[in-house]
Structures are given as structure tokens and as C-alpha cells.
Amino acid sequence: MTPDLMEEGARRAAAHEAAAPGKTESGGRAAGFAHPLTRGEVDVSHGRILYLEDVNVSFDGFRAINGLSLDIAPGELRCVIGPNGAGKTTMMDIITGKTRPDSGTVFFGSTIDLLRYKEPQIAQLGIGRKFQKPTVFEQLTVFENLELALKTDKGVRSSVFFRLDSEQSDRLASVLRTIHLAEHVDRLAGTLSHGQKQWLEIGMLLMQDPKLLLLDEPVAGMTDEETARTAELFLSLKGQHSLMVVEHDMGFIKTISEKVTVLHEGSVLAEGSLEQVQNDERVIEVYLGR
């Protein structure tokens, strides 16, 4: 969730507490959330939507990322695995602008140098990130959480008079079906199960129409049924969006993966199908065990 969305959500929650029951400051509908930066098309003419080359970053002398090179194709679902401390989270931090590398190249498509942008700008360019712990606004309904994430004018006057148009209503309804929450649209987010909260946050990202989704341990803490439905969700998103999924659940990885990247000590140790990396002696030694 982007910092500006968190700020707007906190403002909206405070308004709920201050408003009379059944009312919001927009007269029964929550105000929309803005993305003032206009998104252009990402140039993927070279067949890559994300490109990292020889990226390095150190923290107090510790090399967290060490000559990392990786690329992802448009519409690809890439799984990333590796032991704790392998650099998976730091890699996502670099892609989203939270951490600046000491050296290297990070491009979104062929023309957008991500190292020139700050974290909120990168989100607005079309890169959505979901952390392991769900960060939804529990005092708001499922509907209001999704509406909050819409790309709309966030100005005070626009917020007061905001109403969904037919295209926005259709998109919200479509996202609700995609994330399996159409029957829970009026529930407070705080009453959802852990898995449902994860789906809701993914839905909030989808409302912003990201080109690339970064998903950090999305099925941690889920029931078997929720895990299976999350696999269905990700497979349905593949092709429409590019996805990078960091996960330790190898059963889940087996269900969704085509290509798997293994990180170790800040660089790519192995890459290929799940079967290929599972049979790689180096991966067995440092991660999977015998």
C-alpha cells in the first residue's frame, strides 16, 4: 500500500468515527482516492517489463544484494524463492523505490529508469506491492476499501461530490468477483478472515490497474482452502498483469509456477522450472535440504 493511500485511508477512517451512523463525508459514499500522476504505456517492445542488471546494495558493510540480474516478461508469473536473508525483500524494496542501490540498473519496461523515481511515483507508474501482513482499513467496508483505491481526483471539492461513474462501478464489481468478495461487499474489513483480508488488499492494488504486481508471501497464514483459491486468483491474473511472487510454500509454488528464480546471498543462484531448481545441487544445499 502506498504512503499516500495509507494517509487517505486514515483520514477516511477518522471521518467515519466523526460522522453520524450510516453517513460519510460524501453523503453515504466514501470519497475517491487520487493518482495525480498520469500513467503512460510501458514500453515492452524488447519483451521485458522489469529489468535488473548488476544491482548491488550494502547495509553497514553487509552486502544484501550482490550483482543481482533478473528480468521478467510482460504477463509472466515469476516465483522467487530462497532462504531467509537471501535478498528477496530488499530486491522488492529496490524495485519500489524504498531502498536505493549502491550501483546497478533497474528499468520498468525499456524506457523508465526506476532509480529516478521516488516510492509514491513508482506506484503511480504501475507497480503495485503487497506485503506479507495485510494492510487494509478495518473500520471501512470492503466496498469503501476498493473505492478508496480508485484512480480519481483527490481534491477536497471532488471528494465531497464524488460518485462512481458506470465504468468505475463495473470495474469495482469485476474486482470484487475476481477476489472472491462479491458476497461480502458491505462487511467491515476488520471482520474478514486473514485470507479474505489478503484478497481485499490485492483487490485494492487491482483497482489501480498495475502493470506489475509484487506479492510477498501472500499465502502465509492461510487455510488450505484459501491457499487454493489464491492460486486460482493468481493464475487468473497472469497474462493481464505481470506478477512476482515471493513464497516459501512449495506446494503453492508448484501450483502456480512456470519459471522459478532462486536467490541466495543477494544474487541469482538458479533459475528454471520448479523441477529444475529442485534438482539443482546448489539449491538443495542452501535451501531445500536433502
RAPEBEL-V663268 format. One record per residue. N is the residue number from 1. RES is the residue in one letter. PHI is phi in degrees with one decimal (999 if undefined). PSI is psi in whole degrees, 0 to 359 (999 if undefined). D_LAST is the distance of its C-alpha to the last C-alpha in Angstrom with 2 decimals. Layout:
N	RES	PHI	PSI	D_LAST
N	RES	PHI	PSI	D_LAST
//
This chain:
1	M	999	134	38.01
2	T	-75.4	154	40.48
3	P	-58.7	322	42.62
4	D	-70.7	328	45.82
5	L	-68.8	321	44.57
6	M	-61.9	319	43.58
7	E	-64.2	316	47.09
8	E	-67.0	323	48.80
9	G	-65.0	320	46.82
10	A	-63.9	320	47.80
11	R	-63.2	319	51.39
12	R	-65.9	318	51.30
13	A	-62.6	320	49.94
14	A	-64.3	322	52.72
15	A	-65.4	324	55.25
16	H	-60.5	316	54.09
17	E	-66.5	327	54.77
18	A	-83.5	337	58.19
19	A	-80.4	160	59.24
20	A	-68.5	156	60.98
21	P	-54.9	135	58.95
22	G	84.0	358	58.22
23	K	-119.2	151	59.15
24	T	-126.2	173	57.40
25	E	-69.5	353	59.08
26	S	-108.8	22	59.25
27	G	77.6	39	61.12
28	G	108.9	343	58.42
29	R	-118.6	140	55.88
30	A	-72.0	148	53.50
31	A	-71.9	156	54.19
32	G	-81.1	166	52.07
33	F	-110.1	140	49.70
34	A	-99.8	153	50.50
35	H	-133.6	87	48.82
36	P	-66.0	335	51.71
37	L	-74.6	123	49.86
38	T	-74.3	129	50.46
39	R	-88.3	131	47.40
40	G	-100.9	175	47.84
41	E	-70.9	139	45.88
42	V	-83.9	128	42.75
43	D	-77.1	107	43.15
44	V	-114.9	28	40.23
45	S	-63.8	339	42.19
46	H	-91.9	6	39.58
47	G	82.3	16	36.89
48	R	-137.8	133	35.05
49	I	-98.3	337	35.57
50	L	-136.2	134	33.37
51	Y	-142.1	117	33.02
52	L	-118.1	134	31.51
53	E	-136.8	124	31.92
54	D	49.2	51	31.06
55	V	-86.8	135	31.07
56	N	-134.6	140	30.86
57	V	-151.9	138	31.40
58	S	-125.0	147	31.32
59	F	-123.1	113	32.02
60	D	51.1	44	33.71
61	G	87.5	350	32.22
62	F	-91.5	125	28.63
63	R	-83.2	96	27.63
64	A	-76.3	323	26.18
65	I	-124.7	128	26.54
66	N	-131.2	92	26.44
67	G	64.0	39	27.96
68	L	-75.4	126	26.59
69	S	-128.6	131	27.78
70	L	-161.3	145	27.22
71	D	-143.3	152	29.51
72	I	-129.8	138	29.85
73	A	-85.2	156	32.25
74	P	-59.4	133	34.89
75	G	77.9	2	33.80
76	E	-79.8	148	30.09
77	L	-109.9	104	27.40
78	R	-103.2	128	24.70
79	C	-98.8	138	21.49
80	V	-122.5	124	20.13
81	I	-127.3	171	16.77
82	G	154.1	161	15.26
83	P	-66.6	164	14.64
84	N	-58.2	137	17.77
85	G	85.8	7	20.25
86	A	-75.2	342	19.26
87	G	109.2	11	22.87
88	K	-64.6	311	22.78
89	T	-67.9	319	25.68
90	T	-61.6	322	27.59
91	M	-59.5	314	27.44
92	M	-65.0	323	29.04
93	D	-60.7	322	31.50
94	I	-69.4	316	32.59
95	I	-61.6	322	33.07
96	T	-92.2	1	35.18
97	G	86.9	4	37.21
98	K	-72.7	327	36.11
99	T	-124.7	135	34.89
100	R	-96.1	127	36.62
101	P	-73.0	159	34.62
102	D	-73.5	328	36.01
103	S	-160.9	167	36.01
104	G	117.1	179	34.93
105	T	-123.6	133	35.97
106	V	-136.4	111	35.31
107	F	-121.4	142	37.27
108	F	-104.4	108	37.76
109	G	69.6	200	38.97
110	S	-88.6	344	40.92
111	T	-124.3	347	43.51
112	I	-99.6	107	42.39
113	D	-81.5	104	41.22
114	L	-65.3	339	39.39
115	L	-72.3	352	39.89
116	R	-91.4	355	43.59
117	Y	-117.6	154	43.20
118	K	-90.2	168	42.69
119	E	-54.8	310	40.32
120	P	-63.4	324	42.93
121	Q	-65.7	322	44.11
122	I	-64.8	321	40.66
123	A	-61.6	320	40.34
124	Q	-70.8	335	43.77
125	L	-70.8	340	42.84
126	G	122.1	25	40.42
127	I	-115.6	116	37.02
128	G	-107.2	141	35.95
129	R	-126.3	136	33.22
130	K	-118.9	123	31.79
131	F	-81.7	170	30.15
132	Q	-62.3	314	27.68
133	K	-83.9	128	30.54
134	P	-64.9	136	33.32
135	T	-122.5	81	36.59
136	V	-110.7	167	39.34
137	F	-92.5	101	42.88
138	E	-68.7	337	42.87
139	Q	-81.5	351	46.68
140	L	-104.3	159	47.17
141	T	-76.4	169	46.79
142	V	-56.6	313	44.26
143	F	-56.7	312	47.17
144	E	-67.7	324	48.15
145	N	-60.8	316	44.66
146	L	-69.9	319	44.53
147	E	-62.9	323	48.14
148	L	-59.1	328	47.54
149	A	-84.6	357	45.01
150	L	-61.8	148	47.53
151	K	-82.1	84	48.67
152	T	-132.7	168	52.25
153	D	-66.5	125	54.89
154	K	-95.6	6	54.22
155	G	-59.3	155	57.77
156	V	-57.6	311	59.64
157	R	-62.9	317	62.21
158	S	-64.3	323	59.67
159	S	-64.9	319	57.55
160	V	-63.0	319	60.61
161	F	-102.5	16	61.63
162	F	-68.4	134	58.22
163	R	-139.7	142	57.84
164	L	-66.1	135	55.22
165	D	-88.3	178	56.62
166	S	-64.6	322	55.85
167	E	-65.5	317	53.13
168	Q	-66.3	320	51.35
169	S	-62.3	318	51.74
170	D	-64.1	319	50.26
171	R	-65.4	316	47.28
172	L	-62.4	318	46.67
173	A	-63.8	321	46.93
174	S	-65.3	318	44.51
175	V	-65.5	320	41.90
176	L	-57.7	318	42.41
177	R	-67.0	319	41.63
178	T	-61.5	319	38.59
179	I	-93.9	12	37.01
180	H	64.7	32	38.01
181	L	-123.7	17	40.55
182	A	-60.4	328	43.87
183	E	-84.2	358	44.75
184	H	-121.4	22	44.13
185	V	-59.5	329	46.21
186	D	-99.5	3	48.54
187	R	-76.9	146	46.06
188	L	-66.5	138	45.53
189	A	-60.1	329	42.11
190	G	-66.4	344	41.60
191	T	-93.2	357	41.73
192	L	-76.5	158	38.86
193	S	-71.1	168	35.42
194	H	-57.4	314	32.56
195	G	-63.5	320	31.43
196	Q	-65.3	324	35.04
197	K	-64.5	321	35.51
198	Q	-61.6	315	32.58
199	W	-63.3	321	34.28
200	L	-62.6	317	37.61
201	E	-65.6	322	36.42
202	I	-61.5	320	35.01
203	G	-61.4	322	38.43
204	M	-63.5	322	40.17
205	L	-66.3	318	38.35
206	L	-64.7	329	39.29
207	M	-60.8	336	42.91
208	Q	-93.9	5	42.95
209	D	53.2	58	41.87
210	P	-73.1	149	39.08
211	K	-82.1	328	38.05
212	L	-131.8	130	34.57
213	L	-113.7	129	32.58
214	L	-108.9	120	29.88
215	L	-124.8	115	27.94
216	D	-100.2	111	25.77
217	E	45.7	59	23.40
218	P	-67.8	337	26.05
219	V	-104.5	6	24.52
220	A	-59.8	127	23.51
221	G	84.3	0	25.45
222	M	-84.2	155	26.57
223	T	-71.9	168	26.94
224	D	-60.3	319	25.29
225	E	-66.1	317	28.67
226	E	-64.4	322	29.12
227	T	-63.0	317	25.74
228	A	-63.7	320	26.72
229	R	-71.1	329	30.13
230	T	-68.3	323	28.76
231	A	-61.3	316	26.77
232	E	-60.0	318	30.12
233	L	-60.3	312	31.86
234	F	-65.5	320	29.69
235	L	-65.8	329	29.95
236	S	-72.9	334	33.70
237	L	-82.8	334	33.94
238	K	-58.7	136	32.17
239	G	98.1	314	34.90
240	Q	-78.2	328	37.42
241	H	-134.2	159	35.44
242	S	-93.5	139	32.62
243	L	-128.4	136	29.65
244	M	-116.4	118	26.87
245	V	-115.4	117	24.41
246	V	-96.5	124	22.02
247	E	-156.7	151	19.66
248	H	-104.3	344	16.40
249	D	-74.7	102	16.88
250	M	-70.9	333	14.73
251	G	-65.4	319	17.00
252	F	-65.2	315	19.95
253	I	-58.7	318	18.69
254	K	-61.0	323	18.24
255	T	-69.9	322	21.82
256	I	-105.7	346	23.53
257	S	-84.1	146	21.81
258	E	-113.8	307	23.20
259	K	-122.3	135	22.05
260	V	-121.4	133	19.25
261	T	-108.9	131	19.45
262	V	-107.0	122	16.66
263	L	-99.8	145	18.32
264	H	-153.8	126	17.33
265	E	53.3	40	20.04
266	G	82.8	10	22.75
267	S	-144.2	170	22.29
268	V	-77.6	121	20.68
269	L	-89.5	320	17.42
270	A	-156.4	160	17.08
271	E	-155.5	141	19.16
272	G	155.9	200	19.59
273	S	-68.9	163	18.90
274	L	-58.6	319	15.95
275	E	-61.5	319	14.74
276	Q	-63.6	314	15.28
277	V	-73.3	330	13.45
278	Q	-67.8	335	10.36
279	N	-96.4	2	10.41
280	D	-79.1	123	11.37
281	E	-59.6	325	9.57
282	R	-67.8	321	11.23
283	V	-69.0	319	10.13
284	I	-59.3	319	6.36
285	E	-67.3	315	7.51
286	V	-97.1	345	10.07
287	Y	-136.0	304	9.39
288	L	-80.7	329	6.77
289	G	78.2	170	3.77
290	R	-104.8	999	0.00
//
